[in-house]
Amino acid sequence: EQNAPNPFGAWTRIVVRAAAGAEARVALHGVDVRGRRVRSLLQNRFVSGSLDVAWDGRDDHGRSVPSGVYFCRLTTPEGVMTRRMTLVR
């Protein structure tokens, strides 16, 4: 699903849903417009249902990232899904 709120300031919520009976390894990353990973949000085995992931606008080192457009990239064995997120500080 699309993150909410979007645009966001302090944090945003990302919901990942999988169909009943689905089981996969997933990787959810926040990336910048150049495709560089800013933050690994989730890298785990995922079974059917839904999962809520929050992003606080910080990178993997805990530093605040600047305002701008970022992308949430979800990778599963079935493929890749990308959603646009706008951070406004």
Secondary structure, DSSP 8 states (H G I E B T S, - for coil): ---BSSSBSS-EEEEEEEEEEEEEEEEEEEE-TTS-EEEEEEEEEEEEEEEEEEE-SB-TTS-B--SEEEEEEEEETTEEEEEEEEE--
